[in-house]
Amino acid sequence: MPRPTRSPRQADAAPESGRSFRLVCEPDAIPRVEALLAAQGFVFEPEPFSGWCRRLVREPLPLGASLAARFGYLHIQDRSSMLPPLLLAPPPGASVLDMCAAPGGKTGFLAQLVGTSGFVVGNEPSPDRLATLRQTLFRENLAQAATVSQTDLDPYLPEAAFDYILLDPPCSGWGTLDKHPQAAAIWHGDKVAPLVALQRKLLATAARLLAPGGKLLYSTCTTNVAENEDQTRFALDTLPLRAVPLDPPPGFVFEAPWRSDITGVLRVDGAASAAQGFYMARFEKTGAPGPASPPRRDLPGTPVPETALGEAGCDPAGLPPGAVVRAFGEKAFVLPAGAAILPAGLRFQGFSLGTWRAGVLRPHARCRLLMAPWRPGAGLNETALSRIEALLAGQSLPAGDMPTRPGLYYDGLPLGLAMRKGNRVLWSDR
């Protein structure tokens, strides 16, 4: 189909080009995370579409090498890619399914939006991409999420299991040609047909898994009308879904839909928005409400007693409400309460906490969610970055009167769990 004449919609002026990122922390920790970034010389400004999102103005070293990134307090993400979770807009406490989740930026943002009282399932069929998804959620300490790996979720999940679903399916990626110029050469002509067929199958699955009145957000990073407006038309004509118009968020320029019979969708003009080209459509499931919620089951694994967390220097108050710690062999995981809706036949993985051997829990150094708020004697509370960097480089610091697993803090901001050996404190990234 030939490209129609564009009629852009502008929601405030799009910013000049600059790397965007999302802060990953509780709202009250935002000033301290920003202070940590500023201490390393980063200068940034808020993105107009979300209080969590920032755009770099000055990058004195690669952002991914910053201390904030190392300790999981930020996620580098194209600004267009931040929109699908925001436009799905699950409320705190909601249960959400992300059907095609890797590398995890959208899954993590959904977990932030629903908060520790919510639950997010990230599904990723590819084993390699699944590992990336799990590492992302682990690094960012998002224990309210769980991961599964199924090519087809239909046989495993009950009908109407979720009130919110994000479907960002495999696509031709034509909206990312500035970063992936090979996409146009790989996906063209008849080669796109298998993607279109897969997207329709996933849309049908999403419609079955969505509860009546629930919301589905469909998004792609392509400009191809066959994967965008045509799929929206397919969903409205063949599935129990109705359109829910999207309001343009500020900071982007949007093109008009490429079909005259489709309205209320958003097409990011990538060049004008300093972002990837993106397409988004929102739907609501029609029909009468069914049961209030799917049946729940006992969570699997061997229970790890709460006393073991305290003995390991962990604060159980950091667990999401209702979450439990379970051992599978010698590995310990946090299982969020929402995972009880997942049927026994569906294998899932929670947040990797550490090891469980001979009745002793050894938490991973990165499990800052189980660190108690800073108080004297809890560990090292540093304001000099040189001391933190020295510790990370393998040097030791005086222990003083500290526990076996002292916390490492930056001006009260939890970073991770260090180790005490004799009268010295060490850092081991394990």
Secondary structure, DSSP 4 states (H G I P E B T S, - for coil): -PPPPP--EEESPPPPS--EEEE-S-GGGHHHHHHHHHHTT-EEEE-TT-TTEEEEEE-SS-GGGSHHHHTTSEEE--TGGGHHHHHH-PPTT-EEEESS-TT-HHHHHHHHHH-TTSEEEEE---HHHHHHHHHHHHHTT-TTEEEE--S--TTTS-TT-EEEEEE------GGGTTT-TTHHHHS-GGGGHHHHHHHHHHHHHHHHHEEEEEEEEEEES---GGGTHHHHHHHHHHSSEEE-PPPPPTTEEEEPPSSTT--S-EEE-HHHHTS--EEEEEEEE-S----SS-------SEEPPHHHHHHTT--GGGSPTT-EEEEETTEEEEE-GGGGGS-TTS--B-EEEEEEETTEEEE-TT-GGGPPPP-TTSEEEE--HHHHHHHHTT--EE--S--SS-EEEETTEEEEE-EEETTEEE----
